[in-house]
Amino acid sequence: SSLDDVLDFTNAAANRLVMYKITEPPPAAAELAGLIVLQSEELARGVSLLEKNGAVLKHCDEVNRLEDEADHVSRGAIALLFDNEKDPIQLIKLKELYEVLEVATDKAEDAANVLEAIVLKSA
């Protein structure tokens, strides 16, 4: 399910930190992780309100807004990475980390879309 995918990709990002020995994640990675936390909180609120159909939609909208923000953060971080990182191995490691985090935000948006569809079908 979409919710499980969010967890899987979040776990994959954590595994990248360990495997690649990234002891100090860059600020953009921390920002992306924070956006995933916010999305997860909105999803939890939305799921808890499923019986009150209309109330769910505002949480779905917020998850979508946060995903758009994550896209912006990820694109900017990768652009800066290519501008500033001189070590090609480090560049690959960090780029992959950013991409996995961004996919987690995409999966949260997918989960919000599922919640939205449930609400609209039951309306």
Residue, then its C-alpha position, 0 to 999 in steps of 0.5 A: s500500500s502507499l502508506d507502507d511505501v512511505l515507510d519503505f522509502t524512509n527506511a531505505a534513506a536511513n539505510r543509505l546513511v548507514m551504508y554510505k557512512i554519511t555521518e552528517p546529513p546535509p541540511a537539505a536531507a534533514e529538510l526532506a526528512g522533516l517534510i516526510v514527518l509532516q506528511s506522515e502527521e497529516l496522513a495520520r490525521g486524515v486516516s483518523l478522520l475518515e468517518k468525517n469525509g470532508a475533514v480528510l481533504k484538507h489533510c490530503d491537500e497539505v500532504n500534496r503541498l508538502e510534496d511540492e515543497a519537497d520537489h523544490v528542495s530536492r531539485g535545489a539540493i541536487a543542483l547545488l550538489f553538482d555545482n559544489e561537490k568535487d568528490p564524485i563518489q560523495l556526489i553519487k551518495l548524496k544524490e541517491l539519498y536525496e532521490v530516495l527521500e524525494v520518492a518517500t514524499d511522492k509515496a506520501e502524496d500517493a497515499a493522500n490521493v488514495l484517502e481522497a479517492i475513498v472520501l470522494k467515492s463515499a460522498 
